Amino acid sequence: MGRVFDLGAGPYDLVTDNALWREQVARLLEPGAPAPRRLLDLGCGPGGSAFVLADRLPGARVAALDISWPMVARARAHQRRRWSRQGDRVALLQADATHLPFGDGAFDLVTGHSFLYLVPDPAAVLREVRRVLAPGGRVAFMEPSAAGSLRRAALAGLWSAGELLRRPVDAGRHAASMLTWRLYGAAVGRLAPARLEGLLRDAGFLDVRLAPTLGGLGQHARARRG
């Protein structure tokens, strides 16, 4: 699996480098929730998710990791060229999410965008996530849903004619990213809502809430550590 991510770093970077994708990442932050000061972003890929979250949380320090070195290398290049205004608030590193290189209770919020469905052992990842969260800390994941369909998403206006006219390049790249996401999810296995909820509860998380997004193609999952 890691080799696939290494080889796919360039194409993934290309299709996710668009404003519509960045807007979806920003939705990981729950409106009205306390702003975290220490955030961990899992499976950061070429860094887009970490940079967006840091941009929306100017008072926070963000640690972002990915198992693929080519992904992290691209993220560091983007950080130097496009996101240098964030200073040293975003730390990018290569690491395995089943063995997080952080102490207990190190973070207030852990996020992951299109991440859990890709890892071989999501239960082990969530146990580590709970360990590095401070008491009362929260998680927010966006994952492909086994219940969604491209047809329903299109009917719901995911890729509307208006978006294509206003931002044709962004809309085209976003459509390509969603199609790739859907096809890859079909190959490796998407997370059914009940399974995602069960994984979070089995890991000891409380107040687990799931909500559809992207016209039903995806699902937001939120929970907290007791």
C-alpha positions as CSV (number, residue, x, y, z in Angstrom):
1,M,0.0,0.0,0.0
2,G,2.8,2.4,0.9
3,R,4.3,1.9,-2.6
4,V,1.0,2.9,-4.2
5,F,1.0,6.2,-2.2
6,D,4.6,6.8,-3.3
7,L,3.9,6.4,-7.0
8,G,0.6,8.3,-6.7
9,A,2.0,11.4,-5.0
10,G,2.2,13.5,-8.1
11,P,-1.3,12.8,-9.6
12,Y,-2.9,13.1,-6.1
13,D,-1.2,16.4,-5.6
14,L,-2.5,17.6,-9.0
15,V,-6.2,16.7,-8.6
16,T,-6.5,17.8,-4.9
17,D,-4.8,21.2,-5.5
18,N,-8.0,23.1,-5.9
19,A,-10.2,25.5,-3.9
20,L,-13.2,23.1,-3.8
21,W,-11.1,20.4,-2.2
22,R,-9.7,22.9,0.3
23,E,-13.2,23.9,1.2
24,Q,-14.1,20.3,2.0
25,V,-11.1,20.0,4.3
26,A,-12.1,23.1,6.2
27,R,-15.4,21.4,7.0
28,L,-13.5,19.1,9.3
29,L,-13.6,22.0,11.8
30,E,-16.9,21.9,13.6
31,P,-18.7,25.3,13.7
32,G,-19.0,26.5,17.3
33,A,-16.5,24.0,18.7
34,P,-13.6,25.4,20.9
35,A,-10.6,26.2,18.7
36,P,-7.8,23.7,19.3
37,R,-4.3,24.9,20.1
38,R,-2.6,21.5,19.2
39,L,-3.8,19.7,16.1
40,L,-2.6,16.5,14.5
41,D,-3.5,15.8,10.9
42,L,-3.2,12.2,9.8
43,G,-2.5,11.1,6.2
44,C,-1.7,14.6,5.2
45,G,-0.5,13.6,1.7
46,P,1.1,16.6,-0.1
47,G,0.1,18.9,2.8
48,G,-3.0,20.6,1.6
49,S,-5.2,19.5,4.5
50,A,-2.6,20.6,7.1
51,F,-2.1,24.0,5.5
52,V,-5.8,24.7,5.2
53,L,-6.4,23.7,8.8
54,A,-3.5,25.9,10.0
55,D,-4.9,28.8,7.9
56,R,-8.3,28.5,9.6
57,L,-6.7,28.2,13.1
58,P,-4.1,31.0,13.3
59,G,-3.6,30.3,17.0
60,A,-2.9,26.6,16.6
61,R,0.2,24.5,16.1
62,V,-0.3,21.7,13.6
63,A,1.6,18.4,13.3
64,A,0.9,16.6,10.0
65,L,2.2,13.1,9.0
66,D,2.0,10.7,6.2
67,I,3.6,7.2,5.8
68,S,4.8,8.1,2.2
69,W,8.0,10.0,2.0
70,P,7.3,11.4,-1.6
71,M,4.0,12.8,-0.2
72,V,5.9,14.5,2.7
73,A,8.5,15.8,0.4
74,R,5.9,17.4,-1.7
75,A,4.2,18.9,1.4
76,R,7.5,20.4,2.5
77,A,8.1,21.9,-1.0
78,H,4.6,23.5,-0.9
79,Q,5.3,24.8,2.6
80,R,8.4,26.6,1.4
81,R,6.8,28.0,-1.8
82,R,3.2,28.8,-0.9
83,W,2.6,28.6,2.8
84,S,5.7,30.2,4.3
85,R,3.5,32.8,6.1
86,Q,2.5,30.1,8.5
87,G,6.1,30.1,9.8
88,D,6.9,27.1,12.0
89,R,3.3,26.4,13.0
90,V,3.1,23.3,10.8
91,A,5.5,20.4,11.3
92,L,5.5,17.8,8.5
93,L,6.9,14.3,9.2
94,Q,6.9,10.8,7.8
95,A,5.5,8.3,10.3
96,D,3.2,5.3,10.8
97,A,-0.1,6.2,12.4
98,T,-0.2,2.9,14.3
99,H,2.9,4.1,16.2
100,L,2.5,7.8,16.6
101,P,5.8,9.6,17.7
102,F,4.1,11.7,20.3
103,G,3.5,11.6,24.0
104,D,0.2,10.9,25.7
105,G,-2.3,13.7,25.6
106,A,-0.3,15.8,23.2
107,F,-3.2,17.1,21.1
108,D,-6.6,18.7,21.4
109,L,-7.9,17.7,18.0
110,V,-6.9,14.9,15.5
111,T,-8.2,15.0,12.0
112,G,-8.0,12.8,8.9
113,H,-9.3,13.5,5.4
114,S,-9.8,10.3,3.3
115,F,-7.5,8.4,5.6
116,L,-8.9,5.6,7.8
117,Y,-10.3,3.6,4.9
118,L,-6.8,3.3,3.5
119,V,-5.0,1.9,6.6
120,P,-4.8,-1.9,7.1
121,D,-5.7,-1.7,10.8
122,P,-7.9,1.3,11.5
123,A,-8.6,0.0,15.0
124,A,-4.9,0.2,15.9
125,V,-4.8,3.7,14.5
126,L,-7.7,4.8,16.6
127,R,-6.2,3.4,19.8
128,E,-3.1,5.5,19.1
129,V,-5.2,8.5,18.3
130,R,-7.0,8.2,21.6
131,R,-3.7,7.9,23.4
132,V,-2.3,11.1,22.0
133,L,-5.5,13.1,22.6
134,A,-5.9,15.1,25.8
135,P,-9.0,14.3,28.0
136,G,-11.9,16.0,26.3
137,G,-10.0,16.1,23.0
138,R,-11.8,15.5,19.7
139,V,-11.5,13.7,16.5
140,A,-12.9,14.6,13.1
141,F,-12.6,12.3,10.0
142,M,-14.0,12.5,6.5
143,E,-14.2,9.1,4.9
144,P,-15.8,7.7,1.7
145,S,-19.2,6.2,2.5
146,A,-20.2,2.7,1.3
147,A,-23.8,4.1,1.1
148,G,-23.1,6.9,-1.4
149,S,-23.3,6.9,-5.2
150,L,-21.9,9.2,-7.9
151,R,-25.4,9.5,-9.5
152,R,-27.0,10.7,-6.3
153,A,-24.1,13.1,-5.7
154,A,-24.5,14.6,-9.2
155,L,-28.2,15.0,-8.7
156,A,-27.6,16.8,-5.5
157,G,-25.5,19.3,-7.4
158,L,-22.0,18.3,-6.3
159,W,-20.6,19.4,-9.7
160,S,-23.1,22.0,-10.8
161,A,-23.0,23.9,-14.0
162,G,-22.6,27.1,-11.9
163,E,-19.4,25.8,-10.3
164,L,-18.1,24.8,-13.7
165,L,-18.7,28.3,-15.0
166,R,-17.3,30.1,-12.0
167,R,-14.2,27.9,-11.4
168,P,-13.8,25.5,-14.3
169,V,-10.2,24.4,-13.4
170,D,-11.0,23.8,-9.8
171,A,-14.3,22.1,-10.6
172,G,-12.6,19.8,-13.2
173,R,-9.9,18.8,-10.7
174,H,-12.4,18.3,-7.9
175,A,-14.5,16.1,-10.1
176,A,-11.4,14.1,-11.1
177,S,-10.4,13.7,-7.4
178,M,-13.9,12.6,-6.5
179,L,-14.1,10.0,-9.3
180,T,-10.6,8.7,-8.4
181,W,-11.6,8.6,-4.8
182,R,-14.7,6.7,-5.6
183,L,-13.0,4.1,-7.8
184,Y,-10.1,3.6,-5.4
185,G,-12.5,3.2,-2.5
186,A,-14.3,0.5,-4.5
187,A,-11.1,-1.3,-4.9
188,V,-9.7,-1.1,-1.4
189,G,-13.1,-1.0,0.5
190,R,-15.1,1.9,1.8
191,L,-16.2,2.2,5.4
192,A,-19.9,1.6,6.0
193,P,-21.3,4.2,8.4
194,A,-22.1,1.5,11.0
195,R,-18.5,0.1,10.8
196,L,-17.0,3.6,11.2
197,E,-19.2,4.3,14.2
198,G,-18.3,0.9,15.7
199,L,-14.6,1.5,15.2
200,L,-14.8,4.8,17.1
201,R,-16.8,3.4,19.9
202,D,-14.7,0.3,20.3
203,A,-11.6,2.5,20.6
204,G,-13.3,4.2,23.6
205,F,-14.6,7.4,22.0
206,L,-17.7,9.1,23.2
207,D,-20.5,11.2,21.6
208,V,-19.9,9.6,18.2
209,R,-21.7,11.4,15.4
210,L,-21.8,10.7,11.7
211,A,-23.2,13.0,9.0
212,P,-23.2,12.6,5.2
213,T,-21.3,15.0,3.0
214,L,-20.4,15.4,-0.7
215,G,-23.9,14.5,-1.7
216,G,-23.6,11.2,0.2
217,L,-20.3,10.1,-1.3
218,G,-18.6,10.9,2.0
219,Q,-19.3,11.0,5.7
220,H,-18.0,13.2,8.5
221,A,-17.3,11.3,11.8
222,R,-16.8,13.3,15.0
223,A,-16.2,12.1,18.6
224,R,-14.4,13.0,21.8
225,R,-12.2,11.3,24.3
226,G,-13.7,11.1,27.7
